[in-house]
Amino acid sequence: MQARKGGAMRAWRRGSDRGITLRAAEILAEVRLEHRAASTAGALAHGEKRKLEIALLLAGEPRVLLLDEPMAGVSTEDVPALADVIRGLTAGTGRSVLMVEHHMEVVLDLADRVAVLHHGALLACDTPDAVMADAFVQEAYLGEGL
C-alpha cells in the first residue's frame, strides 16, 4: 500500500534526494569508484565489486566494519588498490576494521594487531612483527605441526 502511494522507503531517508546523491558521491570517492558512478554493479570488475561492497557498508555510517576475506578472488594486480581503500577506512575517520584475511602480505601491511587461530584456538594476538616472530605461529604455519 505504501509503495503504491509513492511512500516506500521514505522512512529511512535522512535527507533530500540531492543530499543522498551527494553522500553517495562522497562514498564512491572514498572507495575510489567515482569514475564508475554511472556504471551498473554487473559491469564492474571483481576488485571494483569488492570496493562497491565496502561502499554499501559505509552508507550505513558504521563505526566498526567487519570484512571477511576481502581479497578473496581479487586479481593480484587489484590487491594493492583494494588494500589502499581498506587502509583509508580508518585514517582519521574514527572507524575500526576487523578483518579475516589469509593474504598475509595484506594483513602485515594493514593490521595494527593480528590474531592467529590454529584449529579454532587462539594461538597468538599481538603486533604483526611479534606474531610473525612467535615460535608457536612459526611451528603451526611453517611445517611443524603442533
TISE-100366 format. One record per residue: residue in three letters; x, y, z of N, C-alpha, C in turn. Coordinates in steps of 0.05 Angstrom, whole numbers. Each point is the difference from the previous one (the first is absolute). Example, Ala and Ser with C-alpha at 12.3 -4.5 7.8 and 13.67 -1.06 7.14 Angstrom:
 residu n.east n.north   n.up ca.east ca.north  ca.up c.east c.north   c.up
    ALA    264    -114    156     -18       24      0     18      24      0
    SER     -7      21    -14      16       24      1    -15      22     14
This chain:
 residu n.east n.north   n.up ca.east ca.north  ca.up c.east c.north   c.up
    MET     16     -24      0     -16       24      0     17      25      0
    GLN     20       1     18      17       23      1     15       4    -26
    ALA      9     -22    -12      15        2    -25    -18      12    -22
    ARG    -25      -7     -1     -18       10    -20     -4      30      2
    LYS      2      10     24      -3       29      5     26      15     -4
    GLY     21     -14     -7      26       13     -4     15       6     26
    GLY     -9     -12     22      13        5     26     20     -21      9
    ALA      3     -21    -16      18      -22      8     29      11      3
    MET     12     -10     21      29        6      5      4      29     11
    ARG    -20      16      2       4       27      9      7       1     30
    ALA     -9     -20     15       4        0     29     30       0      7
    TRP     17     -13    -16      28       -1      8     16      23    -11
    ARG    -11      16    -17      15       22    -12      4      22     21
    ARG     25      11      1       7       20     19      4      27    -13
    GLY     -2       1    -26       5       25    -13    -14       1    -27
    SER      5      22    -14     -12        3    -27     12     -19    -19
    ASP    -13      -4    -23      12      -16    -21     27      11     -8
    ARG      3      26     -1      25       12     -7     21      -6     21
    GLY     -7       1     25      18       -7     22      9     -28     -1
    ILE    -18     -18     -7       6      -29     -2     19      -4    -24
    THR     -5      14    -22      17       -3    -23     28      11      6
    LEU      2      22     14      26       11      7     15     -19     19
    ARG    -14     -12     19      13      -19     19      9     -25    -15
    ALA    -16      -9    -19       8      -23    -16     25       6    -16
    ALA      2      24    -11      24        8    -15     25       1     18
    GLU     -4      10     25      22        0     19     10     -28      7
    ILE    -19     -18      4       7      -28      6     14     -13    -24
    LEU    -10       5    -24      14      -11    -24     28      10     -2
    ALA      4      26      6      27       11      0     18     -13     21
    GLU    -12      -5     24      16      -12     21     10     -28     -7
    VAL    -16     -15    -16       9      -26     -8     12       0    -28
    ARG      4      24    -10      13        4    -26    -15     -12    -24
    LEU    -27       4      1     -17       -9    -22    -15      23    -13
    GLU      8      25      6     -15       22    -11     -2       0    -30
    HIS     21     -10    -13       0       -2    -30    -19     -21    -11
    ARG    -12     -16     18     -18      -21     -8    -29       5     10
    ALA     -5      25      8     -26        7     12    -24      -7    -18
    ALA      3       2    -26     -22       -5    -18     -1     -29     -8
    SER     18     -16      9       1      -29     -8    -19     -16     17
    THR    -10     -22    -11     -15      -19     16     19     -18     14
    ALA     -8     -12     22      17      -18     15     10     -23    -17
    GLY    -17     -10    -17       7      -22    -17     23       6    -20
    ALA      4      25     -6      21        8    -19     27       4     14
    LEU      1      -2     27      25        4     14     17     -25      0
    ALA     26       4      0      19      -22      3     -2     -10     29
    HIS     11     -24      6      -3      -12     26     11      18     22
    GLY     24      11     -4      12       18     20    -17      25      5
    GLU    -13      10    -21     -17       23      2    -26      -8     15
    LYS     -9     -24     -3     -24       -9     14      6      -2     30
    ARG     25      -8      7       7        0     28      0      28     12
    LYS      9      20    -16      -1       28      9    -29       9      3
    LEU    -17      -9    -18     -29        7      1    -12     -12     26
    GLU      7     -25      7     -10      -12     24      8      17     24
    ILE     25      10      0       8       17     22    -15      26      0
    ALA     -6      11    -23     -16       24     -2    -27      -4     12
    LEU    -12     -23     -5     -27       -6     11      2       0     30
    LEU     21     -11     11       4        0     29      2      28     11
    LEU     15      17    -14       5       27      9    -26      17      0
    ALA    -19      -7    -18     -25       14     -1    -15      -1     27
    GLY      5     -21     15     -13       -3     26     14      15     22
    GLU     22      13     -7      16       16     19      9     -16     24
    PRO     12     -23     -4       9      -17     23     25      12     13
    ARG      3      -7     25      25        7     14     20     -23     -1
    VAL    -11     -25     -4      16      -23     -3     -9     -15    -25
    LEU     20      -6    -18      -6      -16    -24     11     -28      3
    LEU    -16     -20     -6       9      -28      1      4      -9    -28
    LEU     24      -7     -8       6       -9    -27      9     -28      1
    ASP    -13     -18    -15       7      -28     -1     13      -6    -26
    GLU     26      -4      1      17       -6    -23     -5      18    -24
    PRO      4      26      4      -5       19    -22     17      -4    -25
    MET     23     -14      3      18       -4    -23     -7     -26    -15
    ALA    -18     -16     10      -7      -26    -13    -10       5    -28
    GLY     13     -12    -19      -8        2    -28      9      25    -14
    VAL     13      18     14      10       25    -12     26      -6    -15
    SER      3      10    -24      24       -5    -15     24      13     13
    THR     23     -12     -4      25       10     13      5      29     -6
    GLU     -6       9    -24       4       28     -6    -19      19     13
    ASP    -24     -10      9     -20       17     13      3       1     31
    VAL     16     -18     11       4       -2     29     10      26     12
    PRO     22      12    -11      10       25     13    -21      22      1
    ALA    -16       4    -21     -20       21      0    -22      -5     21
    LEU     -8     -26      2     -20       -6     20     11       3     28
    ALA     25      -8      4      13        4     26      2      30      7
    ASP      5      17    -19       1       29      5    -28      10      8
    VAL    -21     -10    -12     -27        8      8     -5      -9     29
    ILE      7     -24      7      -4      -10     27     16      17     20
    ARG     25       6     -7      17       17     17    -14      27      5
    GLY    -12      11    -20     -13       26      2    -25       0     17
    LEU    -11     -24      5     -25       -2     15      4      10     29
    THR     24      -2     10       5        7     28     15      27      3
    ALA     14       8    -20      17       24      2    -16      25      6
    GLY      1       9     25     -13       24      9    -31      -1     -1
    THR    -11     -23      0     -29       -3     -3    -14      -7     26
    GLY     15     -11     19     -12      -10     25    -11     -28     -4
    ARG      3     -12    -23     -10      -27     -5     22     -20      6
    SER     -9     -24      5      18      -23      4     -7     -22    -20
    VAL     19     -16     -8      -5      -23    -18      9     -25     14
    LEU    -18     -20      0       7      -27      9     -2     -17    -26
    MET     23     -13     -6       2      -13    -26     10     -29      4
    VAL    -13     -18    -13      10      -27     -3     12      -1    -28
    GLU     26      -8     -1      14        0    -26     23     -20      1
    HIS      3     -14    -22      22      -20     -2     23      10    -17
    HIS     -3      23    -13      20       12    -17     19      14     19
    MET     22     -14      8      17       10     22     14      27     -6
    GLU      7       5    -25      13       26     -6    -19      22      7
    VAL    -26      -3     -6     -20       20      6     -3       3     30
    VAL     -2     -22     14      -4        0     29     24      15     13
    LEU     24      -7     -7      23       13     12      2      29     -8
    ASP    -10       8    -23       1       28     -8    -21      17     14
    LEU    -24     -12      5     -23       16      9     -4      -1     31
    ALA      7     -22     12      -9       -5     28     18      14     21
    ASP    -14      10     20      14       10     24      4     -24     19
    ARG    -19     -18      0       1      -24     17     -9     -24    -17
    VAL     12     -23      5      -7      -24    -15     -6     -22     20
    ALA    -22     -14     -5      -7      -24     16      3     -24    -18
    VAL     13     -21      9       5      -24    -16    -15     -23     14
    LEU    -17     -13    -16     -15      -23     10     13     -25    -12
    HIS      0     -22     16      10      -25    -10    -20     -21     10
    HIS    -14     -13    -19     -21      -20      6    -20      12     20
    GLY     -7      26     -5     -21       13     16      9      11     26
    ALA     25      -3      8      10       10     25     18      24     -5
    LEU     -1      20     17      17       23     -2     29      -7      6
    LEU     17       4    -20      28       -8      3     17      25      8
    ALA     -7      23    -11      15       24      6    -17      25     -7
    CYS      4      21     15     -13       25     -5     19      23      8
    ASP     10      15    -19      20       20      6      5      17    -25
    THR     21      15      0       7       16    -24      8     -19    -23
    PRO     -2       8    -25       8      -17    -22     29     -11      4
    ASP     18      17      7      28       -9      3      3     -21     22
    ALA    -14       4     23       2      -19     22    -13     -26     -7
    VAL    -22       1    -14     -14      -25     -8     18     -16    -20
    MET     12      14    -19      17      -14    -20     25     -12     13
    ALA      9      12     22      23      -11     14     -7     -21     21
    ASP    -26      -5      5      -9      -19     20      7     -28     -8
    ALA     13     -15     17       9      -27     -6    -24     -19     -5
    PHE    -22       4     15     -23      -17     -4    -13       5    -27
    VAL     -1      25     -9     -11        7    -26     17     -12    -22
    GLN     26       3      3      19      -11    -20     -3     -31     -1
    GLU     -2     -12     23      -2      -30      0    -27      -9    -13
    ALA    -21      15      5     -26       -7    -11     -2       4    -30
    TYR     12      22     -9      -4        7    -29     25      -4    -18
    LEU     22      -8     11      23       -5    -17      8     -29      0
    GLY    -19     -18      6       6      -28     -5     -1     -18     24
    GLU      9       8     23       0      -17     23    -27       1     13
    GLY    -14     -22      2     -27        0     12      1       3     30
    LEU    -20      12     11      -2        3     30    -13     -24     12
